[in-house]
Amino acid sequence: MKVWRLVAGILSIILFVVVTFQSCSAGLYNSLQENGEVSGSTGIIVAILLLTGGIVSIAVRNTLGKGGSIALFILFGLGALIGFSGYGNYTDLVIWSGWCLINAVLAFVSLFLKQK
């Protein structure tokens, strides 16, 4: 699970940049169209949770306790929940929420694996 945490952390930090720019574009589009959508703001929240989850994932990759996995499950789980519930016209947010869901499931699985 050390390798997964390192790779997931690095990819999540890189995806933070992509999601942030896309969310800003979606927010600008929503403002200009005055359509009442909040998918740009939702994307910013998911991006922040991606960044936080990525940093935590890298920081706790060598720990033996279950606290890191619980924190990752909560962070990525919130990212998935918020992203899936508020994607609106920013449909790429479903992809980034799917990444959060994959990481949340892997963090949940790592809770039950034996630590060496």
N, C-alpha and C positions, 0 to 999 in steps of 0.2 A: 504493500500500500504506500510505501515511501515514494516510489516512482510515480504512482498515480497522483499523489498530492503535489509533487513538484511540477509535473506536467500540467495538471489542472490549474495550479496556481499561476504558472507562466502564461498559459493560454487565456485564463480569465483576465489577467492584467492587460494582455494585448487586446482582448475583445472589449475591454473597458473603453479604450480609445475609439474603436469602431462604433460601438453602441452610443457613446457620447455624441459623436458627430452626427450620426443618423438621428438621434433623438432631438438634437438641436434643429436639424432640418425639418423633422416632423413637427416640432413645436412652432417653428416659423411658418410652416405651411398652414397649420391649424389656426394660427393668429391671423394670417392674411386672408384666409377663407372665412373666418369667423363662424366656424361650424360647431363650436362647443366641444370639440374632442379634446381629450387630455392625454392622448397617447404619447406625446413628446415628453411631458412631465413624468409619465409612468416609465418611459425609457430611461430617463435620467436616474430615477430611483433604482431601476434594475442595474444600470451601469455602476452606480455607487455600491450596490450589493455585490456585483461581480468583482469590483476592485477590492472590497473588504474581504470577501471570501478568498480571493486569490492571495492576498497578503497573509491571511490566517492559514491558508493551506500550505504555503511555503514555510511559515514560521513553526507550525506544529508537525512537520513531516517526520521528525525523528523522535517524537514523544511516545511514551508507552501507555499513557492514560487514555481514557475515553473522552476527556473534556474537549479535545480538539475536534474529534469526530462529531460530537454534539453541536459544537459551535458551527462547524461547516454545514451540518444538516439544517440548522436553523437559518443561517445566512443564505445558503443556496435555495432552501425550501421557500423562504420568503421571496426571493428573487423570482422563482418559478411561479409562485402563487400570484404575486403582484403583476408579473408580466402577462400571464395567461388571462388574467381577469380584466386588464385594461389596455389591450393592444390597439383597438379601434382601427383607424386607417393606416397605422404603422405596422404592417403585417410582418415585417422582418423581426419584430419583437417576439413573435412566436418562436423563431429559431433560437434567439438568445435565451428565452425562457426555457426552451428545451435543453439547452446546455446546462442551465441552472438545475433543471430537474435531474439530468443524468448525474451531475455532481452530488446532488442531495441524496439520490438513491445509493450511490457508491459510498457516501459518508455513512448512511444508515447501515449498509452491509458491513462496513469496516467496524461498526460497533460490536458486531457479533463474531468477528474473526479473532482467533487466538493471536495474541501478540508474542513475538519471539523474545 
